[in-house]
Amino acid sequence: MFSSALLVAATLAKLALAVSEGDLNISLQVASSVARADDLIVTAIVSNPTSEDICVLAINNVLDNSPTQSFDITTEDGSAVPFTGARATWDLASDAIYKTIPAGQSVAVNHTIGGIHDFSSFSAGSSFQLTPHAFNSILSSPSDESGIVARAEPVSFKVTNSTSTTQLFSSLGAKGGLHTATSTPVCSDGTKLQLIKDSLTYARSLAGGAATDINSHPNGAEYNRYFGGNTQSDIWWNFDRIAGDYSSDRNIYCASDYSDSKSACDNNPWIAYTVFYSDGRTPIYTCDGLANCGTTPSICSSRNYDATTSSRGGVILHELAHAVTGASDIAYGCSNTEKLNAADRKNNADNYRCMGLNIYLDYNC
């Protein structure tokens, strides 16, 4: 996922060894009943039964207590409780994304669930079942190709009185209120505002270039690298929607304008993230780390777009893939996205970033 130099640095700094099934044991704990969905807290206990300390990536899995999706929640009849948290582009060079589980010991991580899952469509007294999110895995490093799937026995709970929840990211108010527009950059800081505008312009252009290439080069190498096995018209349509930004009520904000959004950036090595509101909105927030990413033209000199930080336009394209197509975060880094199966390629935001930048490098550099 990193450039080779960053990979070496990260590996030496962390001395991370590949993890495999059996290296870690995972169990979940939750109260059997809570009065309010807002009171839900899940504790994930990750145990290391081996004789060596194990250092792993703690992002988008049960070790990550940021407001990303660590769990799947369903009712007794299998209906899914909607996720209303954040899907983020992480700075994979940050030390903060690692956690060490000492030999023979356990690490407990508490997750606040109510604020990032919407229980409001279910009646009081309903029972639910919770498991690790289907796309989650625990990797030893950004270059780890497999890691382990975060499996644990499901846990059940009941919400007895109130299924209403308070959205963790609530500063925008109700739909139809503040700044209803279509992916319009909004920021009180003029310098940050221009950075978002430029990044959005490149993001749409990258998506448009990829859509054009799919039409003009059926079964091209770039398409097969990132989306092979899918119906080309489906992938073209996703890129075309991103390029045209076909959605309403979405803006791209600088997170520093809102306390809850700024806190999310300060507490996590995020570059940008998309929030999924229960009313259908998908606003995008940019953290100050966006300014530290490369410009899109800079990949012409580096000849490398693998890292999430390689292109600001690529970062916004990744977030638009979340917001417009509903794509998830299954893998980061272009070298890893190529190894996904066909269904996961279509549903992984970084595949869209990587193909967009690959086409840009081919035709603009």
C-alpha positions as CSV (number, residue, x, y, z in Angstrom):
1,M,0.0,0.0,0.0
2,F,2.9,2.4,0.8
3,S,5.8,3.2,-1.4
4,S,8.6,0.7,-0.8
5,A,10.5,3.2,1.4
6,L,7.5,3.8,3.7
7,L,6.8,0.1,3.9
8,V,10.3,-0.6,5.1
9,A,10.1,2.2,7.6
10,A,6.7,1.1,8.9
11,T,7.9,-2.6,9.1
12,L,11.1,-1.7,11.0
13,A,9.3,0.7,13.3
14,K,6.6,-1.8,14.2
15,L,8.4,-5.2,13.7
16,A,5.0,-6.4,12.7
17,L,4.8,-10.1,11.8
18,A,2.1,-11.5,9.6
19,V,-0.9,-12.7,11.6
20,S,-3.0,-15.7,10.9
21,E,-6.0,-17.6,12.2
22,G,-5.3,-18.8,15.8
23,D,-2.9,-15.9,16.6
24,L,-5.7,-13.8,18.2
25,N,-8.9,-14.7,19.9
26,I,-11.9,-12.3,19.9
27,S,-14.9,-12.2,22.1
28,L,-17.7,-9.6,22.5
29,Q,-19.6,-8.4,25.5
30,V,-22.8,-6.4,25.7
31,A,-25.5,-6.0,28.3
32,S,-28.3,-8.4,27.6
33,S,-30.8,-5.5,27.7
34,V,-30.6,-1.7,27.7
35,A,-33.3,0.8,28.2
36,R,-32.2,3.1,25.4
37,A,-30.3,2.4,22.1
38,D,-28.1,5.4,22.9
39,D,-26.8,3.5,26.0
40,L,-25.3,0.6,24.0
41,I,-21.7,-0.1,24.6
42,V,-20.0,-3.2,23.1
43,T,-16.7,-4.4,24.5
44,A,-14.4,-6.3,22.2
45,I,-11.7,-8.4,24.0
46,V,-8.8,-9.4,21.8
47,S,-6.5,-12.0,23.3
48,N,-3.1,-13.1,22.3
49,P,-2.4,-16.7,23.3
50,T,1.0,-16.8,21.7
51,S,4.4,-16.2,23.3
52,E,5.2,-13.1,21.2
53,D,3.8,-9.6,21.3
54,I,1.6,-9.1,18.2
55,C,1.3,-5.6,16.6
56,V,-1.6,-5.1,14.2
57,L,-3.5,-2.4,12.4
58,A,-6.4,-1.2,14.5
59,I,-8.5,0.4,11.8
60,N,-11.9,-0.6,10.5
61,N,-12.0,-3.6,12.9
62,V,-12.9,-4.5,16.5
63,L,-9.7,-2.9,17.7
64,D,-10.9,0.5,16.3
65,N,-13.2,2.5,18.5
66,S,-13.5,5.4,16.1
67,P,-17.0,6.0,14.6
68,T,-16.3,3.6,11.7
69,Q,-18.2,0.3,11.2
70,S,-16.8,-2.4,13.4
71,F,-20.0,-4.4,13.7
72,D,-23.0,-5.7,11.9
73,I,-26.3,-5.6,13.8
74,T,-29.4,-7.5,12.8
75,T,-32.8,-8.2,14.2
76,E,-34.1,-11.7,14.9
77,D,-35.5,-11.9,11.4
78,G,-32.2,-10.8,9.8
79,S,-33.1,-7.1,9.1
80,A,-30.0,-5.0,9.2
81,V,-29.7,-2.0,11.6
82,P,-28.4,0.8,9.3
83,F,-24.9,2.1,9.8
84,T,-24.9,5.9,10.3
85,G,-21.2,6.6,11.1
86,A,-18.1,7.5,9.1
87,R,-16.2,5.8,6.3
88,A,-12.7,7.4,6.1
89,T,-9.5,7.7,4.2
90,W,-6.8,6.9,6.7
91,D,-3.2,8.2,6.8
92,L,-1.6,4.8,6.6
93,A,1.8,6.2,7.6
94,S,0.6,7.2,11.1
95,D,1.9,5.2,14.1
96,A,-1.6,5.8,15.7
97,I,-3.2,3.1,13.5
98,Y,-1.3,0.3,15.3
99,K,-2.1,-1.5,18.5
100,T,0.0,-4.1,20.3
101,I,-1.5,-7.1,22.1
102,P,1.2,-8.3,24.6
103,A,2.0,-12.0,24.7
104,G,-0.4,-14.0,26.8
105,Q,-2.5,-10.9,27.5
106,S,-5.7,-9.3,26.2
107,V,-6.8,-5.8,25.1
108,A,-10.3,-4.6,25.7
109,V,-11.8,-1.9,23.4
110,N,-15.1,-0.2,24.2
111,H,-17.4,0.8,21.3
112,T,-20.2,3.3,21.5
113,I,-22.9,1.8,19.2
114,G,-26.0,3.9,19.4
115,G,-24.6,7.0,17.8
116,I,-23.4,5.3,14.7
117,H,-26.3,2.8,14.1
118,D,-29.9,3.9,13.6
119,F,-32.3,1.7,15.6
120,S,-35.3,4.2,15.2
121,S,-37.2,2.0,12.7
122,F,-37.4,-0.8,15.2
123,S,-39.9,-1.0,18.0
124,A,-39.0,-0.9,21.7
125,G,-38.6,-4.4,23.0
126,S,-36.9,-5.7,19.9
127,S,-34.0,-8.1,20.2
128,F,-30.8,-7.7,18.1
129,Q,-27.7,-9.8,17.3
130,L,-24.2,-8.3,16.9
131,T,-21.2,-9.7,15.1
132,P,-17.9,-8.2,13.7
133,H,-18.5,-6.4,10.4
134,A,-18.4,-8.8,7.5
135,F,-15.6,-6.8,5.7
136,N,-13.4,-6.4,8.8
137,S,-10.0,-8.0,9.0
138,I,-7.0,-7.6,11.3
139,L,-3.8,-7.0,9.3
140,S,-0.2,-6.9,10.5
141,S,0.7,-4.0,8.3
142,P,-0.6,-2.1,5.3
143,S,1.1,-4.5,3.0
144,D,-0.4,-7.6,4.6
145,E,-2.5,-9.4,1.9
146,S,-4.6,-11.6,4.1
147,G,-4.5,-11.1,7.9
148,I,-7.3,-12.7,9.8
149,V,-11.1,-12.2,9.6
150,A,-12.4,-10.7,12.9
151,R,-14.6,-13.6,13.9
152,A,-16.4,-13.9,17.2
153,E,-19.4,-15.6,18.6
154,P,-22.5,-13.4,18.1
155,V,-23.9,-11.6,21.1
156,S,-27.6,-10.7,21.6
157,F,-29.3,-7.8,23.4
158,K,-32.7,-6.2,23.7
159,V,-33.6,-2.5,23.7
160,T,-36.5,-2.2,26.1
161,N,-37.7,1.4,26.1
162,S,-36.4,3.7,23.4
163,T,-34.9,2.9,20.0
164,S,-34.3,6.5,19.1
165,T,-30.6,7.4,18.8
166,T,-28.6,10.6,18.7
167,Q,-26.4,10.8,15.6
168,L,-22.8,11.2,16.7
169,F,-22.2,13.7,13.9
170,S,-25.2,16.0,14.6
171,S,-23.8,19.4,14.0
172,L,-25.5,19.9,10.6
173,G,-29.0,19.7,11.9
174,A,-31.9,18.2,10.1
175,K,-32.1,17.5,6.4
176,G,-33.1,20.5,4.4
177,G,-31.4,22.8,6.9
178,L,-27.9,24.2,6.7
179,H,-26.2,24.3,3.3
180,T,-28.3,22.0,1.2
181,A,-26.5,21.7,-2.2
182,T,-24.7,19.2,-4.4
183,S,-21.1,18.6,-3.3
184,T,-20.4,22.3,-2.9
185,P,-17.2,23.0,-0.9
186,V,-18.1,24.9,2.3
187,C,-15.4,26.2,4.7
188,S,-14.9,29.4,6.6
189,D,-11.1,29.3,6.0
190,G,-10.4,30.6,2.5
191,T,-7.2,28.6,2.0
192,K,-8.8,25.3,3.1
193,L,-11.8,26.1,0.9
194,Q,-9.6,26.5,-2.2
195,L,-7.9,23.3,-1.4
196,I,-11.2,21.4,-1.3
197,K,-12.4,23.1,-4.5
198,D,-9.2,22.1,-6.3
199,S,-9.3,18.5,-5.0
200,L,-13.0,18.1,-6.0
201,T,-12.2,19.3,-9.5
202,Y,-9.5,16.7,-9.8
203,A,-11.7,14.0,-8.3
204,R,-14.4,14.5,-10.8
205,S,-11.9,14.7,-13.6
206,L,-10.2,11.5,-12.5
207,A,-13.6,9.7,-12.4
208,G,-14.5,11.0,-15.8
209,G,-11.3,9.9,-17.2
210,A,-11.8,6.4,-15.9
211,A,-15.4,6.3,-17.3
212,T,-14.2,7.4,-20.7
213,D,-11.4,4.8,-20.7
214,I,-13.9,2.0,-19.9
215,N,-15.9,3.0,-23.0
216,S,-13.0,3.5,-25.3
217,H,-10.8,0.5,-24.1
218,P,-13.1,-2.4,-23.2
219,N,-11.2,-5.0,-21.2
220,G,-8.3,-2.6,-20.8
221,A,-5.5,-3.4,-18.5
222,E,-6.5,-0.8,-16.0
223,Y,-10.1,-1.9,-15.8
224,N,-9.1,-5.5,-15.4
225,R,-6.6,-4.6,-12.7
226,Y,-9.1,-2.9,-10.5
227,F,-12.5,-4.2,-11.6
228,G,-12.0,-7.4,-13.5
229,G,-14.9,-9.8,-13.2
230,N,-17.5,-7.1,-13.0
231,T,-20.0,-5.9,-15.7
232,Q,-18.3,-3.0,-17.3
233,S,-21.5,-1.0,-17.7
234,D,-22.0,-1.1,-13.9
235,I,-18.5,0.2,-13.2
236,W,-18.8,2.8,-15.9
237,W,-22.1,4.0,-14.4
238,N,-20.5,4.3,-11.0
239,F,-17.6,6.4,-12.3
240,D,-20.0,8.5,-14.4
241,R,-22.1,9.2,-11.4
242,I,-19.1,10.3,-9.4
243,A,-17.8,12.5,-12.2
244,G,-21.2,14.1,-12.5
245,D,-21.8,14.1,-8.8
246,Y,-25.4,12.9,-9.2
247,S,-26.7,13.4,-5.7
248,S,-28.4,16.2,-3.8
249,D,-27.9,17.6,-0.3
250,R,-24.2,17.0,-0.1
251,N,-21.4,19.4,0.7
252,I,-17.7,18.9,1.3
253,Y,-16.8,20.6,4.6
254,C,-13.6,21.4,6.3
255,A,-14.0,19.6,9.6
256,S,-12.4,22.4,11.6
257,D,-15.7,24.3,11.3
258,Y,-17.6,21.9,13.5
259,S,-16.6,20.7,16.9
260,D,-17.7,17.0,16.5
261,S,-16.1,16.8,13.1
262,K,-12.9,18.4,14.2
263,S,-12.7,16.0,17.2
264,A,-13.0,13.0,14.8
265,C,-10.0,14.3,12.8
266,D,-8.0,15.1,15.9
267,N,-8.6,11.7,17.5
268,N,-8.0,9.6,14.4
269,P,-5.4,9.8,11.6
270,W,-8.0,10.5,9.0
271,I,-7.5,12.6,5.9
272,A,-11.2,12.8,5.0
273,Y,-14.4,10.9,5.8
274,T,-18.0,10.5,4.7
275,V,-20.8,10.5,7.2
276,F,-23.9,8.4,6.6
277,Y,-27.0,10.1,8.1
278,S,-30.2,8.2,8.8
279,D,-32.1,10.6,6.5
280,G,-29.9,9.7,3.5
281,R,-27.4,12.5,3.5
282,T,-23.7,11.7,2.9
283,P,-21.7,14.9,3.6
284,I,-17.9,14.7,3.3
285,Y,-15.5,16.2,5.8
286,T,-11.8,17.0,5.1
287,C,-9.3,17.0,7.9
288,D,-6.2,19.2,8.0
289,G,-4.1,16.2,6.8
290,L,-5.6,16.8,3.3
291,A,-3.1,19.6,2.8
292,N,-0.2,17.2,3.4
293,C,-1.2,14.9,0.6
294,G,0.3,15.2,-2.8
295,T,-1.3,17.1,-5.7
296,T,-2.7,14.9,-8.5
297,P,0.0,16.2,-11.0
298,S,2.7,15.2,-8.5
299,I,2.2,11.5,-9.4
300,C,3.7,12.3,-12.8
301,S,7.1,12.7,-11.1
302,S,6.7,10.1,-8.4
303,R,5.1,7.6,-10.8
304,N,3.4,6.1,-7.8
305,Y,-0.2,6.5,-6.6
306,D,-0.4,3.5,-4.3
307,A,-0.5,5.4,-1.0
308,T,-3.8,7.0,0.2
309,T,-1.8,10.3,0.6
310,S,-0.5,10.3,-3.0
311,S,-3.2,12.6,-4.4
312,R,-5.7,15.1,-2.9
313,G,-8.0,14.5,-5.8
314,G,-7.7,10.8,-5.2
315,V,-8.7,11.3,-1.6
316,I,-11.9,13.1,-2.6
317,L,-12.6,10.5,-5.3
318,H,-12.4,7.8,-2.6
319,E,-14.9,9.7,-0.5
320,L,-17.2,10.3,-3.4
321,A,-17.2,6.6,-4.1
322,H,-18.5,6.2,-0.5
323,A,-21.1,9.0,-0.9
324,V,-22.3,8.3,-4.4
325,T,-22.1,4.5,-4.8
326,G,-22.2,3.5,-1.1
327,A,-18.8,1.7,-1.5
328,S,-17.2,0.3,1.7
329,D,-13.6,0.2,2.9
330,I,-12.5,-3.4,2.4
331,A,-8.9,-2.7,1.4
332,Y,-6.6,0.3,1.1
333,G,-3.7,0.8,-1.3
334,C,-3.7,-0.1,-5.0
335,S,-1.5,-3.1,-4.7
336,N,-4.0,-4.7,-2.3
337,T,-7.2,-3.6,-4.1
338,E,-6.1,-5.6,-7.2
339,K,-6.2,-8.8,-5.1
340,L,-9.9,-8.5,-4.1
341,N,-12.6,-10.7,-5.6
342,A,-14.9,-9.2,-8.2
343,A,-17.7,-8.3,-5.8
344,D,-15.4,-6.7,-3.3
345,R,-13.6,-4.7,-6.1
346,K,-16.9,-3.1,-7.1
347,N,-17.7,-2.3,-3.4
348,N,-14.3,-1.0,-2.4
349,A,-13.8,2.8,-2.5
350,D,-10.1,2.6,-3.0
351,N,-10.5,0.7,-6.3
352,Y,-12.1,3.8,-7.7
353,R,-9.3,6.0,-6.5
354,C,-6.7,3.7,-7.9
355,M,-8.2,3.3,-11.4
356,G,-8.8,7.0,-11.7
357,L,-5.2,7.7,-10.8
358,N,-3.9,4.9,-13.0
359,I,-5.7,6.4,-16.0
360,Y,-4.4,9.9,-15.2
361,L,-0.8,8.6,-15.1
362,D,-1.3,6.8,-18.4
363,Y,-2.7,9.8,-20.3
364,N,-1.5,12.9,-18.5
365,C,2.1,12.2,-17.5
